[in-house]
């Protein structure tokens, strides 16, 4: 693309989840091309989303469990909010009343601004825990002074998530569900 070297699959996997402009910087894309590539990619992604968006294995089961216990659940994402809403609309998570906060016009994770904005949407519900799969999620939770729970089923290991500030870490969502009482007791005691 545009004469730029293609990043390796390992690099793409490692940086997936970061805001696209930051990801492109990591790939050493010249600054003058980042905005143009970001716009093109998001247009392409918006069309691709309509074909369906898979969710993490176990995500539906975890949401069902959380909602059955009257937890209020929101999503803090590096995507723009409208793109995130569209992603959920075309996924198996579309039946859940998820509040969504994307990253627009403020610094991305690990800056806690995204959680401040999500918290404002949650009204009286107090954010007590952030479950995430990236180091930046753990750092964001620490910066917002809430419990961080890592799920290492993408590019970061349990150890990396713990080193980034995870109070608890699991290899995947299924293991979090298997240890749900430990998870619930921990977040209850932490607050």
Buried (B, 14 or more C-beta within 10 A) or exposed (E): EEEEEEBEEEEBEBBEBBBBBBBBBBBEBEEEBBEEBBEEBBEEBBEEBEEEBEBBEBBBEBBEBBBEEEBBBBBBBBBBBEBBBBBBEBBBBEEBEBBBBBBEEEEBBBBBBBBBBBBEEBEEBEBEBBBBBBBBBBBBBBBBEBBBBBBBBBBBEBEBBBBBBBBBBBEBBBBBBEBBEEBBEBBEEEE
